[in-house]
Amino acid sequence: MAGNALTTASALQCPHGGTVTIVSTNAIALAGGAPLALATDTFTIAGCPFQIPAVVPVPSPCITVQWLVPDVRTAVGGVPTLSASSVGLCLAATQVPQGPVVVSGTQARTSTQ
């Protein structure tokens, strides 16, 4: 499935509103002046307010994204790229799944598969 390409300038959030920052190792392929995001890049989440409901709520913020379904036909140096149709899962520090990453801004002029 094709979708607009994700780059380091793309807007991503955790399901609780935390902001995802992409640190890419890709210095080769650019889209709109920003490096294409790769499945192996570092995706850190800041500002996630999620807490586990309990008598005393326990903070459990999302801190990273693990990509489960990257692009299958587009790669940079053998590493799959990411697009709006890719599936990523936000994880807490304990590696507990917190929900899917929300893609709200992509490189509209470039499509990857």
ZIMO-V259969 format. One record per pair of residues at least 4 apart in sequence whose C-alpha atoms are under 6 Angstrom apart, sorted by the first residue. I is the first residue (numbers start at 1). J is the second residue. Records with the same first field share a line. If there is no record, write none. Layout:
# ZIMO-V259969
I = J ; J
This chain:
# ZIMO-V259969
1 = 113
2 = 112 ; 113
3 = 83 ; 84 ; 85 ; 111 ; 112
4 = 83 ; 84 ; 106 ; 107 ; 108 ; 110 ; 111
5 = 83 ; 106 ; 107 ; 110 ; 111 ; 112
6 = 10 ; 37 ; 82 ; 83 ; 106
7 = 34 ; 35 ; 36 ; 37
8 = 22 ; 34 ; 35
10 = 105 ; 106
11 = 104 ; 105
12 = 20 ; 102 ; 103 ; 104
13 = 17 ; 18 ; 19 ; 20 ; 101 ; 102
14 = 18 ; 101 ; 102
18 = 45 ; 46 ; 47 ; 48
19 = 45 ; 46
20 = 44 ; 45
21 = 43 ; 44
22 = 42 ; 43
23 = 42
24 = 41
26 = 35
29 = 35
30 = 34 ; 35 ; 36
37 = 81 ; 82
38 = 80 ; 81 ; 82
39 = 80 ; 81
43 = 64 ; 65
44 = 63 ; 64
45 = 63 ; 64
48 = 61 ; 62
49 = 61
50 = 60 ; 61
51 = 57 ; 58 ; 59 ; 60
52 = 57 ; 58
53 = 57
61 = 92
62 = 90 ; 91 ; 92
63 = 92
64 = 90 ; 91
65 = 89 ; 90
66 = 88 ; 89
67 = 87 ; 88
68 = 87 ; 88
69 = 86 ; 87
70 = 82 ; 86
71 = 80 ; 81 ; 82 ; 113
72 = 113
73 = 113
74 = 80 ; 81 ; 112 ; 113
75 = 79 ; 80 ; 81
82 = 86
88 = 100 ; 101
89 = 99 ; 100 ; 101
90 = 97 ; 98 ; 99 ; 100 ; 101
91 = 95 ; 96 ; 97 ; 98
92 = 96
